[in-house]
Amino acid sequence: MHARDLVELAGLVSVCGGALVEGCRQIPHRAVVQYWTTSKLRHERWGWTLKNAAHYLENDKPSSLQRPLLLYGTLEEIFSAELLVRTCAALFHAYDRRHDSNDTAPLATSVFHGQAEARHRALTLLVQNSQIETTVAIKLDRLRQRAERWSDLLLSHMTVLGEVSDFAFDADRVKDFAETSRPQDRSPTEPYPWPLLLGSLRSAFTGQLDFSSPNADLIAGIAAGVLACLPREAVERYSFSHALWLTRILAEADEAQDMLDSLMAPALADSL
């Protein structure tokens, strides 16, 4: 999978969040843990890559033409990840408040803090490392600004679920977006116009995420965990990328296998 798939998934979280929070469905703990563990693994890979940035930017080796691409792809992942990390944090906190629990918010907060640390290190690298190509640095900074603005826009769709300012880049901007883009009489479970949002997301990030994603395997794991948290009936109302669709199918297959294993376990134990 690619980082752009998680941008699209963030939009899905913002429009499906109400159905999860207001519904009676319990979030599968396994899915939340998968989101947390794969996110933390990606944080570790990011950290290793950023720590060795100078190594990737060396230009005196035969492989030097390819090596910066790993670093640049990592920086794109970090900046674009803001959308999903912040919408998931807002969603899981709203869910715990609504259901008087403390099962999902702490894990989402942990991912949020890890993301903040990675972002800080990425920004420091852009400012201090003169070996990064100027055109690439400018492009990455534009991506950062766009991701920040879109994160706040997606959070504005979730203000009906509760307070989201803790996860905003600019709380006032979230409030302004909420007042202008979402009618106040819309219920939490009423969907935002998805075709418009999806089209706008794709248009906004087309050409902004050009490098290959170094952590495609972990991106798939993160997407699977988040998709498994969302109500199936809500997700099925929307169209999304083939990669996310396939991830959803595989996640459902794993969930069905887990259910079958749990049902068969007593019978297998009795037969032994």
C-alpha positions in Angstrom: 0.0 0.0 0.0 1.0 3.6 -0.4 0.8 6.6 2.0 -1.9 8.1 -0.1 -4.2 5.2 0.8 -4.1 6.3 4.5 -5.0 9.9 3.4 -8.1 8.5 1.8 -8.8 6.3 4.9 -8.6 9.4 7.1 -11.5 10.8 5.1 -13.4 7.6 5.6 -12.8 7.8 9.4 -14.2 11.3 9.5 -17.4 10.4 7.8 -18.0 7.0 9.4 -17.0 8.1 12.9 -20.6 9.0 13.9 -21.9 5.6 13.1 -19.3 4.0 15.3 -19.6 6.4 18.2 -23.4 6.5 18.3 -23.9 2.8 17.5 -23.9 -0.1 19.9 -21.1 -2.0 18.2 -18.1 -2.6 20.3 -14.7 -1.9 18.7 -12.8 -5.2 18.3 -9.9 -4.9 20.7 -7.7 -6.9 18.4 -8.2 -4.2 15.7 -7.2 -1.3 18.0 -4.1 -3.2 19.1 -3.2 -3.9 15.5 -3.5 -0.2 14.7 -1.3 0.7 17.7 1.4 -2.0 17.2 1.8 -1.4 13.5 1.9 2.3 14.0 4.6 2.0 16.7 6.6 -0.3 14.5 6.4 2.3 11.8 7.6 5.0 14.2 10.6 2.8 15.0 11.4 2.5 11.3 11.0 6.2 10.8 13.3 6.9 13.7 16.0 4.7 12.3 15.8 6.3 8.9 15.9 9.8 10.3 18.8 8.9 12.5 20.7 7.8 9.5 19.7 10.6 7.2 23.3 11.6 6.5 24.0 8.1 5.4 21.2 8.2 2.8 22.2 11.6 1.5 25.8 10.7 0.9 26.7 11.3 -2.8 30.0 9.6 -3.1 28.7 6.0 -3.5 27.6 4.2 -6.6 24.2 3.7 -5.2 23.7 7.3 -4.2 21.1 8.1 -6.9 18.6 5.7 -5.2 19.4 6.1 -1.5 17.8 9.5 -0.9 14.5 8.1 -2.2 14.1 6.0 1.0 14.5 9.1 3.1 12.2 11.3 1.0 9.6 8.6 1.0 9.8 8.4 4.8 9.3 12.1 5.1 6.3 12.0 2.9 4.9 9.2 5.1 5.4 11.2 8.2 3.7 14.4 7.0 0.8 12.7 5.3 0.2 10.4 8.3 -1.1 13.4 10.3 -4.6 13.1 8.8 -5.3 9.5 9.9 -3.5 9.8 13.2 -5.5 12.8 14.3 -8.9 11.6 13.0 -8.4 8.2 14.7 -7.4 9.9 18.0 -10.5 12.1 17.8 -12.7 9.1 17.0 -11.4 6.8 19.7 -11.6 9.5 22.3 -15.2 10.2 21.3 -16.0 6.5 21.4 -14.7 6.1 24.9 -16.5 9.1 26.2 -19.8 7.9 24.6 -19.5 4.4 26.0 -17.9 5.3 29.3 -14.8 3.2 28.7 -11.0 3.6 28.5 -10.1 0.9 26.1 -9.3 2.7 22.9 -8.3 6.3 23.7 -5.0 5.5 25.4 -3.7 3.5 22.4 -4.7 6.3 20.0 -3.0 8.8 22.3 0.2 6.8 22.2 0.1 6.8 18.4 -0.6 10.5 18.4 2.4 11.3 20.6 4.7 9.1 18.5 3.5 10.9 15.4 4.3 14.3 17.1 7.8 13.2 17.9 8.4 11.9 14.3 7.1 15.1 12.9 9.4 17.2 15.1 12.4 15.2 14.0 11.4 15.4 10.3 11.0 19.2 10.5 14.3 19.6 12.3 15.9 17.5 9.5 14.4 19.7 6.8 15.6 22.9 8.5 19.1 21.8 9.4 20.3 19.4 6.7 21.6 21.3 3.7 22.1 18.1 1.7 18.3 17.7 0.9 17.6 19.0 -2.5 16.0 22.4 -2.4 13.1 21.4 -4.7 12.4 18.4 -2.6 12.5 20.4 0.6 10.0 22.9 -0.8 7.7 20.1 -2.0 7.8 18.4 1.4 7.1 21.6 3.2 4.1 22.2 1.0 2.9 18.7 1.8 3.3 19.4 5.5 1.2 22.5 5.2 -1.5 20.8 3.1 -1.7 17.9 5.6 -2.1 20.3 8.5 -4.9 22.1 6.8 -6.7 18.9 5.7 -6.3 17.4 9.2 -8.2 20.3 10.6 -10.8 20.1 7.9 -11.5 16.4 8.6 -11.6 17.1 12.3 -14.2 19.8 11.7 -16.6 17.1 10.4 -16.2 15.3 13.7 -17.0 18.2 16.0 -20.5 16.8 16.4 -19.0 13.9 18.2 -17.4 16.0 20.9 -14.3 18.1 21.6 -11.5 17.6 19.0 -9.3 20.6 19.6 -6.6 18.5 21.4 -5.9 16.9 18.1 -6.0 20.0 15.9 -3.2 22.0 14.5 -5.3 25.1 14.8 -8.4 24.9 16.9 -9.8 28.1 15.6 -9.5 26.9 12.0 -11.3 23.7 13.0 -14.1 25.8 14.4 -14.3 27.9 11.3 -14.4 24.9 9.0 -17.2 23.4 11.1 -19.3 26.5 10.9 -18.9 26.9 7.2 -18.8 23.3 5.8 -21.1 21.3 8.1 -24.7 22.3 8.9 -25.2 22.4 12.6 -28.5 20.5 12.4 -26.8 17.5 10.8 -26.9 14.4 13.1 -23.6 12.7 14.1 -24.6 9.6 12.0 -25.7 11.5 8.9 -22.9 11.1 6.3 -21.0 14.0 4.9 -21.1 14.1 1.0 -18.5 11.4 0.4 -17.9 11.8 -3.3 -17.2 15.5 -2.8 -14.8 14.8 0.1 -13.1 11.9 -1.6 -12.6 13.8 -4.9 -11.2 16.8 -3.0 -8.8 14.7 -1.0 -7.5 12.9 -4.1 -7.1 16.2 -6.0 -5.4 17.9 -3.0 -2.7 15.2 -2.7 -2.2 14.2 -6.3 1.4 15.1 -7.1 2.1 15.6 -3.4 3.0 12.0 -2.7 5.3 10.9 -5.5 7.9 8.8 -3.7 7.4 5.1 -3.0 6.3 4.4 0.5 9.1 2.6 2.3 6.8 1.0 4.8 4.0 -0.4 2.6 3.7 -3.5 4.7 3.0 -1.5 7.9 0.7 0.9 6.0 -1.4 -2.2 5.1 -1.5 -3.3 8.7 -2.5 0.1 10.0 -5.3 0.3 7.4 -6.5 -3.2 8.3 -6.7 -2.3 11.9 -8.6 0.9 11.4 -11.0 -0.6 8.8 -11.8 -3.4 11.2 -12.8 -0.8 13.8 -15.4 0.9 11.6 -18.9 -0.5 11.2 -19.2 -2.7 8.1 -22.6 -1.3 7.2 -21.2 2.2 7.3 -18.1 1.5 5.3 -20.0 -0.3 2.6 -21.9 2.9 1.8 -18.8 4.5 0.4 -16.4 3.9 -2.5 -12.7 4.0 -2.0 -9.4 2.8 -3.5 -8.9 -0.7 -4.6 -6.1 -1.1 -2.1 -8.3 -0.2 0.8 -11.1 -2.4 -0.6 -8.8 -5.4 -0.7 -7.5 -4.6 2.8 -11.0 -4.6 4.1 -11.8 -8.0 2.5 -8.7 -9.5 4.0 -9.4 -8.0 7.4 -12.9 -9.5 7.4 -11.5 -12.9 6.4 -9.1 -12.8 9.4 -12.0 -11.8 11.7 -14.2 -14.6 10.4 -11.3 -17.1 10.9 -10.9 -15.8 14.5 -14.6 -16.3 15.2 -14.5 -19.8 13.7 -11.4 -20.7 15.8 -13.1 -19.5 19.0 -16.3 -21.5 18.2 -14.4 -24.7 17.3 -12.0 -24.5 20.3 -14.4 -26.2 22.8 -15.2 -29.0 20.4 -11.5 -29.6 19.7 -10.7 -29.6 23.4 -13.4 -32.2 24.0 -12.1 -34.4 21.3 -8.6 -34.5 22.7 
